[in-house]
Amino acid sequence: MIDATKALLSELIGFETVSADSNLEMIACLAGRLEDCGAKVEAMIDPSGKKANLFATLGPERDGGIVLSGHTDVVPVTDQDWHSDPFVMEERDARLYGRGSCDMKGFIAAAVTMAPEFAAQVAERPLHFAFTYDEETGCVGAGHLVQTLKERGLKPRMALIGEPTSMRIIEGHKGCHEYTTRFHGLEGHGSAPDLGVNAVEYAVRYVARLLAVKDQLRGMAPVDSRFDPPWTTVNVGAFQGGSVHNVIAPKAEVAWEMRPVQTSDADFVKQHLQAYCRDELLPLMRAVYPDAKIDTEVVGEVVGLVPEDSNEARRLLMDLTGANSAELVPFGTEAGLFQSMGMDVVVCGPGDIAQAHKANEFVAVAQLEACLGVLDGLAGKLAEL
């Protein structure tokens, strides 16, 4: 089984599914494999027509059963120092190198390789495969998929999200909210600053307020928070604006994110910044230039995975792996979206998150073998789900 998984993983790595590009060739490849196993397959095309989610079902089309989910997109390789072609899988020292090998085409390859065994074992409840687009840019595809399934009234019982966790069971993670805030001022000569509205200067003030809020959030952590760190975090990821030394910058933008541990923190941050712009920054800008603006684009607001006292997916994975506990992680996944449908959800997959997004990304062969072992155990329990 490991050789077949390696072969499929090699094929999947060869599809250059960077989030900015199409994933349709990879979706077609996976769809064909699953159709050959008798699955009912549907490619859900996005509004651009260039990307798609894949939703496939083995067994009866009814409520219950389990979803095996992974995202098809990968991050760019631009300006990374790879030792081999990132889109050609290379095996060295019991590791499989290539973009997406760890995050998260390794899991997808293992799950699809196991499809014939699943098809032979599935009984009264279905097994679904959900492979999404644009996870790396805000879990856009998963959001569309979940909304579609809700509209259809389909209610799977549980979901396994195969993000790289070194096959540890993850039952919770923070949300991930990403924003781009843009400042529109008035250009002018640097020698007459009072006659223009310097967008860079107002963006700097905005960042300073963001950092003050960031410090304030440290004291708002729930007493029983299990996250590390236990509070909601804020990160300023990019700042752009201006052109030369002696021109008042008419435009600037700030790319930032927060990882809330609770919904009230996210509401606090957004309301505070909205009030700051409305009551302080914009009046100053518009006193000089009435058309000045501050706009915030919501890139993505992905809900977290909330740890639950009762979680059938956690119990199942503990049984399959032999683990006696589940953990929390700081990074985000699509898991919370599936949880919003009422499913019990865990994150567990091959590879180490430390390898994700880096040059020379790899998944250890031993990790793929461990994943195949868990999926084989799952096949033997399908009749019980």
N, C-alpha and C positions, 0 to 999 in steps of 0.2 A: 504493500500500500504506500510506503514512503517513496518508492521510485515513481509511482504514478502521480503522487502529490508534487514531487520535484518537477516532473515534466510539465504539469499544468501550471505550477508557479512560474516556471521559465516562460511559458507562453503568456501569462498574465503580465509579467514584468515587461515583456516586449510591447505591450500596449502603453503608449505614452499618455496616460490619463491624468496629466497635470490639470488642476482644477480649472484653469483658463481654457482648456481644450476639450474636445468631445470625448465621451467614454463609450460611444455607440458600438465600436468594434468589439470592445471587451464585453459589453452587455450581450451582443449577438453570440459571442463565443460561449459564454456561460449559459445563455438560453438554449443553445443547441445541445450542450452537455446534459442539461436537466430534462429537456424534452426527450432525449434518448432514454432516460430513466423512467419515463412515463409521467413526468410532472406536467401539470397545467401551468403554463408560463405566460406572463404578461409583462411587456415592456411599457412602462408609463413614461411617455415622452414629456420633456419639460417645455415651457412656452417658447423657448428659442428653437426647438427642434433639433438641437445638437447634443442633448444629453438625455439620459433616461435612468429611472429606477427599474430594477427587475424584481418582480414578485412572483414566486413560483411555489406551487403546492403539491406535495405528495399526500395521497390519501383523500378522504372525503372532504368536501367543501362545507365545513361546519365550524362552530365555535370550539374553543379548546385547543389543545396541542401546543406546540412550541415553535418559536421563530428563531432561526439562526441568521444573524445580521452582520453585515460588514459594509464599509464604504469602498467604492471603486477608485475614487480620486486620490492623487498623491500631490505632495508639495513640489515646487520647482527645484531644479538642480543648478540653476544659474549661480555662477560665482562660487560653487563648491568644488573642492579639490578631491575629485574621485580618482581612485587608482585603477579603475576599469570603467567600461561603458556602463552608465547607470541603468540603461534600459536593455542590457543583456545580462541575464543571470550568470553568475560565476561562483563555483563552489571552491572554497579554500578552507582548509583547517576545520572541516565539519561545520562550515558556515555557508549560507547561501546569500550572496551579495546582490544587491540591485535595489533601485528605487521602488518602494512599496513592499519589499520582501517582508518587512516587519509590520509596517503600518499601511494597509493591513491585508495585503494580498496573500500572505501565508495562510491566514485563517480561511479566507475564501477558497483557496485551492484545496485545503484539507476538507472543508465542508462539502464541496462539490465532488471531490474524489470519493467521498463516503456516500454519495447519493444513491448508488445502486444498492448498497446495504440498507440504507434507510427505506428505500422503496420495497425491499423484501420484508421488512419488519413492521412497517407502518400498519396500524390497525384501525380502531374506531375514531381516533383523533388525528388531525392532520399534522404534518411537519411542513413549515414554510421556510423558504429562503428569501431574504430581503437584502438586496444589494443596491446601495444608494449612490447618488452623485453629490458632489459639493459639500461633503462633511467638513473639509478643511477651511471652507469659507463661510461657515455659519450654519452647518447642518441643514442646508436648504432642501436637499433632496429628501431627507428623512422627514422633514416637516411636511412636505407635499405628500409623501407616502402615508404618513399617519393620518393626515386629514382625509385622504381618499378612503382609507380603511374605515375610519369613523363614519364617513358618509354612507358606506356600504353596510355598516352595522356588523362588520366582522370583529370577533372578540377572541383572539388567541389567549391561552391561559398564562403563558410565560414567554420570556425572550432571553436569549443568550447573545450578547454583543461581543464579538471576538477581537476587541482591541488588545494590543500587546500588554499583557500583565505578568509575563513569565508563568502563565497558567495559575496565578493566584486568583482567588475569588474576590471580586470587588462588588460591594453592595451599595456604595454611595460615592458621589463626587459633587463638587461645586458646580453651579451654573457657569455659563460663559457668555457675557454680554459685550459685544463689540460695537464701537461707534466711530464715526468720523465727523468732527465738528469743524465747519468751515466759516471763515470770517471774511466779509466783503466790506472793504473800506474805500477810501478815495486816494488815488495816486497823486503825487506832487513832488516838488523838489525838496531834497533833504534840508536845504537852508531855511525853509519856511514850514516847520513841522505843524504849526497851528492851523495851516490852511488845508491840511490833508487829514485823513484818518488812517493811521498806520495799522493795518490788519495784523502784522506780526506782533506789535506791542500789545494789542488786545488779546491775541492768542497766548502770549506769555502770561498775562494776568489770569487767563482761564486755566492754564496749566498750573499756575501757583495755587489757585483755589482747589484744583483737583488734588494736588499734593497735600493740601491742608485737610481735605476730606479723607484722603487716604490715611493720614495719621489718626483722624477722629475715629475711623472704623475699627482701629485696633482695640479701642475701649468698648466696642459694641458687640464683641463676640459672645455668643450664647455660653452660659456657664457650662453646659454639658456638651459643647462642640467637640467632636472627635476629629475634625479636620486639622491638617498641618499645612500652613498655620491655621489657627482656629477662627480667624476673623475673615471678613470679606476683603479681598485685595483689589488694588487699582494699579494699572500699569499704563504709562504713556509710551506707546510703541514707536511713534514717528511724528516728526514736526517738519512742516514744509512752508516756505513763504519767502517772498522778497526775491530780488535779483542782483542788485548792486548796492554799493555803499551809500550812494547819494540820492536814492529814489525812495520816497515813501511807499511802502509796500501796500498795494491795494487788495491783495489776497493772501490768505494763510489757511492752513488746515492742520488739525491735530487728530491723530489716530490713537485711540485709547480703548482700554477694556477694563471690565471688572469681573471678578469671580465671586458672586454672592453665595454666602452660606445660608441665607434666608431671604425670602421675598421682600421683607420689610427693609432690608439694607439696600436692595436695588431701588426700591421706591424712594428711600431717603436720598440717595445719590442723585437720581434723576430730578427729583423735585428741587433739591438744593441748587443744582446747576442751572435749572430753568429759571429759578427766581433770581439767581445772581446775574444771568444774562439780561433778563427782563427789567430788573430794578436798578442795576448798576452799570453794566457795560453798554447796553444799547442806548440808554439816554445820553451818555457821554459821546458815543459815536454819532448819534443822530443830531446832536446839537451842532455839529459841523456839517454833516452830510446826511440829510433826511432819508436817503435810500440805503443807508448802511444796514447790513443784515448779519445775523449769526444763525446758521442752520446746522442741525445735527442729524446725520443720516444713521439710521439703525442698520448696521451691517448684519447683525444677528443677535437674537436674544434666546439662547439655548438654555432650557431649564436644567437644573441639576438632577441627579439621581438621589432620591431621598431614602435613607436607610429605614427599613420597616421591621417591626417586631416579627411579623409573620411574612415569610417570603418562600414560596414553594420552589422557585428557581434556585435560591441559595441552598435549600435542603437537597435538591437534586444534584447540584454540582458538588456539594460536600460529599454526598454518597459516591459520586463518580470519581472524585479526585482523592478521597480519603482525608481531606482537610477538615479541621475541627473549628475553623473560624473564618470570618470574612473581613475584609479591610476596606478602608476609604482611600481615595487618591485625590490629588489636587487638580489633575488635568480633566478636561471635559470630553464627553462622548455623546452619542445619540441616544443613550439609554433612557434619559429622562423623558424623551418624547414618547418612547414606547410605554414607559410607566404611566404617562398621562392617559393612555387608553385603558388603564385598569389592569395591566399585566404585572406579574411579578417578574423582576428583571435583575440580572447580574451581568457583570462584565468579566470575561475570562478568555484569554487567547494567548497564542504563542508569540514569543519574542519579548524583548525588553524595551519599554517606552524610552529608555535612555538612547536607543539607537534611532528612534524616529526623527525625521526631518534633517538628519545629518548626512554629510558625505560618507560614502562607504557603508550605508545602511545594510544591515544583515539580520537574518533570523538563523539561529542555530538549528541544525538538523535534529538535535535532541529535543528541542522545543516542538518542532513539527511532529515528531514521533509521540511526544506526550499528548499533544492535541488530538492526534489520530486515536490514541488510546481512549481518551475521554469520549470522543465522538462514537467510537465503537461501543463503548459502554452505554451511551445514550441510545444507540440503535437497539440494544437489547432490552431497553426499558420503554420503548415507544408504545407497546401495548398497554402499559400502565398509566400513560398520561391522559 
